[in-house]
């Protein structure tokens, strides 16, 4: 079976990254956790802001939280092998806010560890665009988590096409993957790409199929068991309605 049709592998997941980081401060574990931070910091930042923390406090809280995760033993009381990764992160952040911030604030952030610089201005600009009405901190976290997963999936799809020398094709056809109305017809896209309308339809079909595979793979990294993938996909799409 080729890679496009391969089943999601549960040997390397977000869970295993956290557990590996807790087992020892290896360079590989640190780099993997730093990548998780780059991808998933904003849902937690939005959660912290909606909890009432200021634009000055929220960046420090979010980065300190991930630095604590890198330290490992901070989460020893939580079962990291069960449940969904988003639920684990949310519960861990709530625990951190309730129990640890006062003490952590007195210490140098992360015990001197450098994780990833958080662009405070960009973070707050994004947060200002969030709906200000009835979304609770938990709801805004889950909504941003779902959107981050979709963005990460799209980024992976774009990287695959770039590696294959098909960046132009991807950039023109990705509009057909969005939930909104595409900005052009198949015929118009074909004219721009020097392809027939039928060839564009086939290409879009393949793009959608691969997007679905990558989304399942992305979700697979956040759940404990393969049978939870479909349930998690349904739940996350409900949060976007």
Backbone as CSV, one residue per row, in Angstrom:
resi,resn,N_x,N_y,N_z,CA_x,CA_y,CA_z,C_x,C_y,C_z
1,UNK,0.856,-1.197,0.000,0.000,0.000,0.000,0.885,1.238,0.000
2,UNK,0.565,2.247,-0.814,1.381,3.450,-0.858,1.064,4.342,0.325
3,UNK,1.879,5.407,0.481,1.727,6.261,1.657,0.407,6.985,1.678
4,UNK,-0.149,7.278,0.495,-1.407,8.012,0.454,-2.539,7.198,1.014
5,UNK,-2.436,5.865,0.917,-3.520,5.036,1.402,-3.229,4.356,2.711
6,UNK,-2.102,4.696,3.312,-1.705,4.023,4.538,-2.611,4.405,5.685
7,UNK,-2.796,3.445,6.606,-3.588,3.710,7.801,-2.773,4.565,8.758
8,UNK,-3.451,5.407,9.569,-2.723,6.214,10.539,-1.927,5.337,11.495
9,UNK,-0.723,5.749,11.834,0.121,4.983,12.736,0.059,5.606,14.124
10,UNK,-0.103,4.762,15.126,-0.260,5.253,16.484,1.028,5.092,17.285
11,UNK,2.158,4.863,16.582,3.418,4.722,17.290,3.998,6.077,17.658
12,UNK,3.826,7.088,16.819,4.308,8.433,17.104,3.120,9.376,17.112
13,UNK,2.721,9.795,18.291,1.569,10.668,18.446,1.947,11.831,19.343
14,UNK,1.029,12.781,19.484,1.278,13.875,20.413,1.450,13.347,21.834
15,UNK,0.726,12.266,22.157,0.891,11.643,23.470,2.331,11.181,23.655
16,UNK,2.861,10.467,22.665,4.204,9.909,22.806,5.255,11.008,22.897
17,UNK,5.004,12.146,22.245,5.929,13.272,22.339,6.000,13.775,23.776
18,UNK,4.838,13.933,24.405,4.798,14.415,25.790,5.466,13.414,26.727
19,UNK,5.165,12.136,26.539,5.729,11.100,27.401,7.243,11.039,27.231
20,UNK,7.717,11.151,25.977,9.158,11.120,25.725,9.851,12.308,26.361
21,UNK,9.205,13.471,26.299,9.786,14.659,26.915,9.878,14.491,28.426
22,UNK,8.873,13.820,28.996,8.879,13.591,30.435,9.898,12.560,30.867
23,UNK,10.285,11.663,29.942,11.226,10.601,30.277,12.667,11.089,30.299
24,UNK,12.915,12.213,29.674,14.279,12.738,29.655,14.397,13.892,28.679
25,UNK,15.307,14.795,28.973,15.426,16.011,28.164,16.301,15.766,26.941
26,UNK,15.919,14.828,26.090,16.680,14.567,24.878,16.408,15.663,23.858
27,UNK,17.372,15.873,22.968,17.219,16.900,21.949,16.029,16.588,21.056
28,UNK,15.858,15.316,20.682,14.752,14.923,19.809,13.412,15.210,20.463
29,UNK,13.280,14.867,21.751,12.022,15.110,22.462,11.755,16.600,22.579
30,UNK,12.784,17.370,22.845,12.626,18.817,22.973,12.181,19.438,21.657
31,UNK,12.788,19.000,20.556,12.426,19.533,19.245,10.990,19.171,18.886
32,UNK,10.574,17.933,19.203,9.212,17.502,18.904,8.204,18.303,19.713
33,UNK,8.517,18.559,20.978,7.603,19.335,21.814,7.565,20.789,21.361
34,UNK,8.707,21.303,20.918,8.733,22.667,20.399,7.844,22.785,19.162
35,UNK,7.824,21.741,18.324,6.954,21.756,17.155,5.486,21.738,17.568
36,UNK,5.151,20.962,18.593,3.782,20.977,19.111,3.414,22.381,19.579
37,UNK,4.348,23.029,20.231,4.100,24.393,20.713,3.825,25.331,19.543
38,UNK,4.613,25.234,18.495,4.436,26.115,17.338,3.048,25.963,16.734
39,UNK,2.548,24.729,16.723,1.269,24.454,16.074,0.097,24.790,16.985
40,UNK,0.183,24.428,18.262,-1.005,24.426,19.118,-1.020,25.479,20.213
41,UNK,-0.094,26.450,20.180,-0.085,27.426,21.254,-1.314,28.324,21.221
42,UNK,-1.822,28.646,20.029,-2.864,29.674,19.989,-4.179,29.233,20.643
43,UNK,-4.688,28.015,20.448,-5.914,27.642,21.166,-5.787,27.819,22.678
44,UNK,-4.611,27.498,23.221,-4.413,27.684,24.654,-4.289,29.162,25.016
45,UNK,-3.644,29.943,24.179,-3.560,31.387,24.408,-4.958,31.997,24.441
46,UNK,-5.802,31.609,23.471,-7.166,32.137,23.433,-7.944,31.728,24.680
47,UNK,-7.714,30.509,25.144,-8.369,30.039,26.368,-7.952,30.885,27.566
48,UNK,-6.654,31.134,27.683,-6.141,31.920,28.802,-6.698,33.345,28.760
49,UNK,-6.730,33.938,27.583,-7.276,35.297,27.465,-8.751,35.330,27.830
50,UNK,-9.523,34.333,27.373,-10.952,34.314,27.674,-11.202,34.046,29.163
51,UNK,-10.220,33.474,29.843,-10.328,33.277,31.292,-10.127,34.584,32.056
52,UNK,-9.732,35.635,31.347,-9.625,36.933,31.980,-8.217,37.445,32.202
53,UNK,-7.210,36.693,31.761,-5.839,37.156,31.914,-5.522,38.202,30.857
54,UNK,-4.619,39.103,31.187,-4.331,40.261,30.333,-3.446,39.870,29.151
55,UNK,-3.352,40.754,28.146,-2.436,40.508,27.021,-0.975,40.409,27.459
56,UNK,-0.636,40.977,28.593,0.728,40.865,29.105,0.956,39.521,29.800
57,UNK,-0.075,39.030,30.485,0.069,37.771,31.229,-0.057,36.542,30.339
58,UNK,-0.954,36.583,29.363,-1.275,35.392,28.582,-0.080,34.789,27.837
59,UNK,0.787,35.588,27.194,1.940,34.971,26.531,2.865,34.242,27.491
60,UNK,3.135,34.857,28.661,3.998,34.217,29.645,3.371,32.928,30.165
61,UNK,2.077,32.966,30.432,1.389,31.773,30.913,1.458,30.640,29.898
62,UNK,1.196,30.968,28.638,1.169,29.934,27.602,2.546,29.321,27.407
63,UNK,3.569,30.146,27.359,4.910,29.601,27.160,5.400,28.856,28.389
64,UNK,5.100,29.367,29.560,5.498,28.672,30.784,4.827,27.303,30.876
65,UNK,3.577,27.227,30.431,2.862,25.952,30.444,3.606,24.912,29.609
66,UNK,4.015,25.283,28.400,4.731,24.341,27.554,6.134,24.051,28.089
67,UNK,6.755,25.029,28.695,8.053,24.789,29.309,7.931,23.779,30.439
68,UNK,6.853,23.870,31.196,6.598,22.893,32.262,6.372,21.502,31.679
69,UNK,5.676,21.462,30.558,5.475,20.183,29.897,6.817,19.586,29.485
70,UNK,7.705,20.426,29.002,9.026,19.959,28.606,9.794,19.435,29.812
71,UNK,9.571,20.026,30.987,10.231,19.548,32.196,9.789,18.133,32.550
72,UNK,8.549,17.770,32.135,8.131,16.370,32.231,7.341,16.016,33.459
73,UNK,7.946,16.079,34.644,7.282,15.537,35.827,6.109,16.377,36.297
74,UNK,5.917,17.559,35.706,4.798,18.407,36.107,3.462,17.708,35.882
75,UNK,3.357,16.866,34.858,2.104,16.216,34.518,2.039,14.759,34.993
76,UNK,2.868,14.411,35.947,2.930,13.022,36.400,1.636,12.555,37.040
77,UNK,0.821,13.477,37.553,-0.432,13.087,38.193,-1.565,12.905,37.194
78,UNK,-1.343,13.263,35.933,-2.372,13.115,34.911,-2.103,11.883,34.069
79,UNK,-3.161,11.199,33.665,-3.022,10.015,32.821,-2.882,10.460,31.378
80,UNK,-1.689,10.406,30.864,-1.413,10.902,29.522,-1.677,9.856,28.449
81,UNK,-2.087,8.653,28.856,-2.267,7.576,27.887,-3.719,7.348,27.522
82,UNK,-4.614,8.066,28.130,-6.033,7.863,27.878,-6.689,9.169,27.462
83,UNK,-7.749,9.044,26.703,-8.510,10.219,26.333,-7.945,10.944,25.137
84,UNK,-8.443,12.130,24.912,-8.074,12.928,23.747,-7.025,13.964,24.144
85,UNK,-6.120,14.222,23.233,-5.018,15.120,23.552,-5.511,16.527,23.848
86,UNK,-6.531,16.985,23.132,-7.057,18.327,23.410,-7.632,18.395,24.822
87,UNK,-8.299,17.330,25.269,-8.858,17.310,26.622,-7.746,17.306,27.669
88,UNK,-6.676,16.565,27.368,-5.523,16.542,28.263,-4.912,17.928,28.393
89,UNK,-4.697,18.597,27.262,-4.093,19.928,27.300,-4.964,20.918,28.060
90,UNK,-6.267,20.859,27.815,-7.169,21.791,28.481,-7.182,21.558,29.987
91,UNK,-7.265,20.290,30.402,-7.257,19.977,31.838,-5.926,20.364,32.465
92,UNK,-4.840,20.124,31.747,-3.523,20.460,32.273,-3.354,21.970,32.406
93,UNK,-3.837,22.723,31.417,-3.752,24.173,31.500,-4.587,24.713,32.650
94,UNK,-5.782,24.176,32.832,-6.637,24.602,33.945,-5.948,24.318,35.277
95,UNK,-5.312,23.154,35.379,-4.568,22.792,36.589,-3.414,23.769,36.806
96,UNK,-2.732,24.093,35.730,-1.620,25.032,35.807,-2.081,26.402,36.274
97,UNK,-3.167,26.892,35.694,-3.667,28.217,36.072,-4.114,28.243,37.529
98,UNK,-4.745,27.163,37.968,-5.310,27.138,39.314,-4.251,26.932,40.399
99,UNK,-3.226,26.144,40.086,-2.320,25.689,41.137,-0.892,26.222,41.056
100,UNK,-0.436,26.512,39.869,0.995,26.706,39.720,1.456,28.104,39.326
101,UNK,0.573,28.940,38.786,1.067,30.178,38.210,1.714,31.104,39.248
102,UNK,1.144,31.199,40.419,1.704,32.092,41.427,3.150,31.718,41.736
103,UNK,3.379,30.422,41.932,4.746,29.971,42.226,5.632,30.093,41.000
104,UNK,5.098,29.690,39.843,5.895,29.724,38.616,6.310,31.139,38.261
105,UNK,5.467,32.107,38.599,5.738,33.497,38.254,6.968,34.026,38.981
106,UNK,7.309,33.387,40.114,8.464,33.833,40.878,9.773,33.286,40.305
107,UNK,9.651,32.265,39.450,10.827,31.605,38.908,11.136,32.112,37.516
108,UNK,12.354,31.946,37.097,12.706,32.278,35.724,11.953,31.342,34.807
109,UNK,11.336,31.850,33.762,10.469,31.071,32.885,11.177,29.809,32.399
110,UNK,10.556,28.653,32.718,11.046,27.378,32.207,12.358,26.937,32.812
111,UNK,12.743,27.514,33.954,13.998,27.107,34.555,15.187,27.397,33.661
112,UNK,15.101,28.410,32.824,16.192,28.763,31.946,16.104,28.120,30.580
113,UNK,15.107,27.270,30.340,14.949,26.625,29.050,14.359,27.601,28.045
114,UNK,14.806,27.498,26.825,14.245,28.302,25.752,13.386,27.402,24.893
115,UNK,12.121,27.750,24.738,11.232,26.927,23.932,11.079,27.575,22.568
116,UNK,10.045,28.346,22.385,9.810,29.038,21.127,9.305,30.425,21.456
117,UNK,9.824,31.413,20.797,9.368,32.772,21.036,7.942,32.938,20.558
118,UNK,7.106,33.520,21.395,5.713,33.757,21.045,5.572,35.211,20.624
119,UNK,5.048,35.416,19.435,4.860,36.767,18.913,3.635,37.386,19.582
120,UNK,3.874,38.191,20.629,2.775,38.732,21.422,1.817,39.576,20.585
121,UNK,2.371,40.390,19.687,1.528,41.265,18.885,0.606,40.461,17.977
122,UNK,1.164,39.450,17.305,0.353,38.612,16.423,-0.716,37.872,17.222
123,UNK,-0.339,37.365,18.383,-1.293,36.636,19.223,-2.487,37.509,19.569
124,UNK,-2.214,38.728,19.991,-3.310,39.601,20.413,-4.124,40.091,19.219
125,UNK,-3.478,40.285,18.085,-4.219,40.651,16.874,-5.202,39.550,16.501
126,UNK,-4.762,38.309,16.603,-5.653,37.178,16.313,-6.791,37.120,17.323
127,UNK,-6.459,37.362,18.592,-7.490,37.248,19.619,-8.570,38.310,19.455
128,UNK,-8.193,39.490,18.973,-9.185,40.553,18.773,-10.233,40.176,17.740
129,UNK,-9.910,39.219,16.879,-10.849,38.780,15.855,-11.806,37.708,16.364
130,UNK,-11.572,37.204,17.569,-12.451,36.179,18.125,-13.809,36.783,18.466
131,UNK,-14.891,35.986,18.346,-16.219,36.486,18.736,-16.225,36.844,20.213
132,UNK,-16.848,37.944,20.539,-16.811,38.441,21.913,-18.076,38.128,22.697
133,UNK,-18.991,37.339,22.097,-20.273,37.126,22.769,-20.261,35.910,23.696
134,UNK,-20.921,34.820,23.336,-21.231,33.790,24.311,-20.288,32.588,24.305
135,UNK,-19.131,32.685,23.691,-18.208,31.562,23.715,-17.474,31.518,25.056
136,UNK,-17.597,30.405,25.768,-16.876,30.228,27.022,-15.400,29.984,26.719
137,UNK,-14.526,30.060,27.719,-13.113,29.730,27.479,-12.935,28.339,26.877
138,UNK,-13.733,27.371,27.364,-13.630,26.001,26.850,-14.067,25.927,25.393
139,UNK,-15.144,26.633,25.051,-15.657,26.607,23.679,-14.696,27.286,22.712
140,UNK,-14.119,28.405,23.147,-13.196,29.094,22.251,-11.937,28.256,22.047
141,UNK,-11.504,27.530,23.079,-10.367,26.617,22.926,-10.678,25.533,21.907
142,UNK,-11.842,24.896,22.041,-12.183,23.797,21.143,-12.366,24.278,19.703
143,UNK,-12.946,25.456,19.538,-13.114,26.006,18.191,-11.764,26.298,17.552
144,UNK,-10.873,26.926,18.306,-9.558,27.226,17.761,-8.737,25.958,17.562
145,UNK,-8.946,24.961,18.406,-8.262,23.671,18.235,-8.671,23.038,16.904
146,UNK,-9.969,23.041,16.633,-10.454,22.470,15.376,-9.887,23.226,14.178
147,UNK,-9.880,24.543,14.251,-9.367,25.334,13.138,-7.866,25.135,12.960
148,UNK,-7.155,24.959,14.063,-5.720,24.701,13.973,-5.449,23.367,13.294
149,UNK,-6.240,22.350,13.610,-6.083,21.056,12.955,-6.312,21.161,11.448
150,UNK,-7.340,21.902,11.056,-7.619,22.078,9.632,-6.489,22.844,8.944
151,UNK,-5.981,23.872,9.606,-4.872,24.637,9.044,-3.618,23.777,8.919
152,UNK,-3.352,22.963,9.936,-2.187,22.095,9.902,-2.304,21.073,8.779
153,UNK,-3.510,20.552,8.587,-3.740,19.602,7.500,-3.498,20.262,6.143
154,UNK,-4.016,21.471,5.978,-3.811,22.184,4.721,-2.340,22.480,4.495
155,UNK,-1.623,22.832,5.554,-0.193,23.093,5.420,0.554,21.840,4.974
156,UNK,0.207,20.708,5.551,0.854,19.456,5.162,0.562,19.119,3.706
157,UNK,-0.677,19.344,3.281,-1.042,19.080,1.893,-0.243,19.987,0.955
158,UNK,-0.102,21.249,1.337,0.680,22.173,0.531,2.143,21.780,0.460
159,UNK,2.691,21.316,1.578,4.085,20.881,1.594,4.298,19.670,0.699
160,UNK,3.349,18.749,0.708,3.456,17.587,-0.174,3.486,18.004,-1.638
161,UNK,2.590,18.898,-2.018,2.540,19.347,-3.403,3.780,20.172,-3.763
162,UNK,4.284,20.932,-2.811,5.502,21.679,-3.070,6.677,20.751,-3.329
163,UNK,6.776,19.690,-2.517,7.866,18.726,-2.688,7.781,18.013,-4.034
164,UNK,6.545,17.893,-4.546,6.336,17.231,-5.839,6.388,18.212,-7.012
165,UNK,6.714,19.463,-6.728,6.783,20.461,-7.783,5.426,20.897,-8.306
166,UNK,4.388,20.807,-7.447,3.026,21.130,-7.865,2.421,22.272,-7.038
167,UNK,3.263,23.205,-6.653,2.787,24.310,-5.831,1.712,25.127,-6.550
168,UNK,1.916,25.429,-7.820,0.947,26.230,-8.570,-0.407,25.525,-8.634
169,UNK,-0.382,24.228,-8.879,-1.630,23.451,-8.926,-2.348,23.530,-7.585
170,UNK,-1.617,23.329,-6.507,-2.224,23.354,-5.179,-2.808,24.721,-4.865
171,UNK,-2.048,25.779,-5.117,-2.508,27.123,-4.779,-3.772,27.503,-5.548
172,UNK,-3.896,27.019,-6.772,-5.083,27.346,-7.563,-6.281,26.503,-7.158
173,UNK,-6.052,25.231,-6.803,-7.170,24.321,-6.554,-7.582,24.224,-5.084
174,UNK,-6.785,24.758,-4.164,-7.143,24.617,-2.752,-8.433,25.359,-2.415
175,UNK,-8.819,26.299,-3.248,-10.081,27.007,-3.021,-11.274,26.061,-3.053
176,UNK,-11.139,24.942,-3.787,-12.234,23.980,-3.875,-12.349,23.109,-2.633
177,UNK,-11.367,23.215,-1.725,-11.417,22.442,-0.479,-12.135,23.191,0.625
178,UNK,-12.234,24.502,0.481,-12.836,25.317,1.534,-14.341,25.113,1.569
179,UNK,-14.905,25.384,2.737,-16.351,25.251,2.869,-17.105,26.342,2.149
180,UNK,-16.438,27.485,1.939,-17.082,28.584,1.240,-17.130,28.308,-0.256
181,UNK,-17.873,29.156,-0.961,-17.988,29.005,-2.408,-16.640,29.278,-3.064
182,UNK,-16.170,28.401,-3.972,-14.890,28.629,-4.641,-14.891,29.956,-5.387
183,UNK,-13.696,30.526,-5.550,-13.598,31.828,-6.207,-13.563,31.731,-7.724
184,UNK,-13.676,30.509,-8.249,-13.712,30.337,-9.697,-14.357,28.993,-10.016
185,UNK,-14.659,28.766,-11.278,-15.228,27.497,-11.727,-14.119,26.532,-12.126
186,UNK,-14.474,25.270,-12.325,-13.500,24.299,-12.809,-12.924,24.742,-14.155
187,UNK,-13.779,25.266,-15.003,-13.330,25.694,-16.336,-12.339,26.848,-16.227
188,UNK,-12.619,27.807,-15.333,-11.717,28.934,-15.164,-10.366,28.489,-14.604
189,UNK,-10.412,27.589,-13.627,-9.160,27.067,-13.066,-8.374,26.321,-14.136
190,UNK,-9.088,25.566,-14.970,-8.418,24.832,-16.034,-7.733,25.762,-17.016
191,UNK,-8.386,26.859,-17.344,-7.798,27.822,-18.277,-6.515,28.405,-17.709
192,UNK,-6.495,28.666,-16.410,-5.298,29.225,-15.777,-4.166,28.208,-15.704
193,UNK,-4.536,26.938,-15.574,-3.528,25.892,-15.394,-3.212,25.142,-16.683
194,UNK,-3.841,25.541,-17.788,-3.674,24.849,-19.067,-4.096,23.387,-18.949
195,UNK,-5.244,23.181,-18.280,-5.803,21.841,-18.099,-7.248,21.858,-18.573
196,UNK,-7.743,20.686,-18.959,-9.152,20.603,-19.322,-10.008,20.658,-18.069
197,UNK,-11.285,20.984,-18.229,-12.195,21.015,-17.082,-12.272,19.649,-16.419
198,UNK,-12.291,18.593,-17.225,-12.339,17.240,-16.671,-11.098,16.913,-15.861
199,UNK,-9.933,17.346,-16.341,-8.686,17.086,-15.614,-8.671,17.826,-14.286
200,UNK,-9.238,19.038,-14.258,-9.313,19.798,-13.010,-10.213,19.082,-12.009
201,UNK,-11.336,18.565,-12.468,-12.251,17.840,-11.579,-11.560,16.630,-10.966
202,UNK,-10.787,15.913,-11.785,-10.056,14.749,-11.278,-9.022,15.188,-10.241
203,UNK,-8.310,16.276,-10.549,-7.292,16.775,-9.628,-7.908,17.215,-8.310
204,UNK,-9.061,17.876,-8.365,-9.736,18.317,-7.140,-10.203,17.110,-6.326
205,UNK,-10.705,16.094,-7.012,-11.136,14.876,-6.317,-9.962,14.254,-5.559
206,UNK,-8.812,14.170,-6.210,-7.626,13.605,-5.570,-7.167,14.486,-4.408
207,UNK,-7.272,15.796,-4.590,-6.878,16.733,-3.532,-7.767,16.552,-2.302
208,UNK,-9.074,16.430,-2.532,-9.999,16.235,-1.413,-9.739,14.917,-0.697
209,UNK,-9.469,13.888,-1.492,-9.215,12.576,-0.889,-7.958,12.617,-0.030
210,UNK,-6.902,13.239,-0.551,-5.656,13.313,0.218,-5.825,14.209,1.439
211,UNK,-6.589,15.286,1.297,-6.861,16.149,2.442,-7.552,15.347,3.550
212,UNK,-8.532,14.532,3.164,-9.227,13.707,4.143,-8.295,12.728,4.831
213,UNK,-7.368,12.144,4.072,-6.404,11.207,4.656,-5.480,11.909,5.636
214,UNK,-5.019,13.078,5.251,-4.122,13.819,6.137,-4.845,14.306,7.394
215,UNK,-6.116,14.682,7.241,-6.887,15.096,8.412,-7.045,13.934,9.384
216,UNK,-7.339,12.762,8.861,-7.468,11.584,9.718,-6.141,11.289,10.423
217,UNK,-5.052,11.450,9.694,-3.739,11.218,10.291,-3.456,12.239,11.386
218,UNK,-3.836,13.492,11.138,-3.631,14.541,12.139,-4.466,14.257,13.386
219,UNK,-5.719,13.853,13.177,-6.590,13.502,14.305,-6.047,12.282,15.043
220,UNK,-5.497,11.332,14.289,-4.972,10.113,14.908,-3.890,10.414,15.928
221,UNK,-3.174,11.497,15.738,-2.118,11.862,16.679,-2.660,12.452,17.975
222,UNK,-3.963,12.711,18.024,-4.535,13.389,19.190,-5.500,12.513,19.978
223,UNK,-5.704,11.274,19.570,-6.604,10.374,20.286,-5.839,9.135,20.716
224,UNK,-6.415,8.377,21.648,-5.722,7.232,22.214,-5.895,5.973,21.389
225,UNK,-7.023,5.870,20.662,-7.310,4.635,19.930,-7.831,4.954,18.529
226,UNK,-7.548,4.107,17.541,-7.997,4.367,16.162,-9.502,4.544,16.038
227,UNK,-10.265,3.814,16.836,-11.715,3.884,16.715,-12.286,5.226,17.170
228,UNK,-11.474,6.070,17.772,-11.940,7.383,18.214,-11.828,8.463,17.137
229,UNK,-11.204,8.132,16.017,-10.939,9.147,14.993,-12.229,9.742,14.449
230,UNK,-13.156,8.903,14.002,-14.395,9.412,13.398,-15.203,10.223,14.393
231,UNK,-15.264,9.774,15.616,-16.001,10.507,16.657,-15.386,11.886,16.876
232,UNK,-14.055,11.955,16.905,-13.385,13.225,17.127,-13.589,14.169,15.943
233,UNK,-13.549,13.638,14.734,-13.786,14.479,13.557,-15.188,15.076,13.607
234,UNK,-16.180,14.253,13.914,-17.559,14.760,13.999,-17.680,15.838,15.067
235,UNK,-17.063,15.607,16.207,-17.167,16.571,17.304,-16.526,17.900,16.927
236,UNK,-15.352,17.850,16.329,-14.637,19.078,16.006,-15.362,19.885,14.936
237,UNK,-15.963,19.207,13.969,-16.719,19.955,12.964,-17.967,20.593,13.568
238,UNK,-18.528,19.956,14.587,-19.679,20.558,15.267,-19.272,21.854,15.959
239,UNK,-18.055,21.929,16.454,-17.608,23.147,17.149,-17.485,24.330,16.188
240,UNK,-17.392,24.057,14.893,-17.215,25.125,13.893,-18.547,25.640,13.352
241,UNK,-19.650,25.034,13.746,-20.951,25.459,13.226,-21.413,26.744,13.908
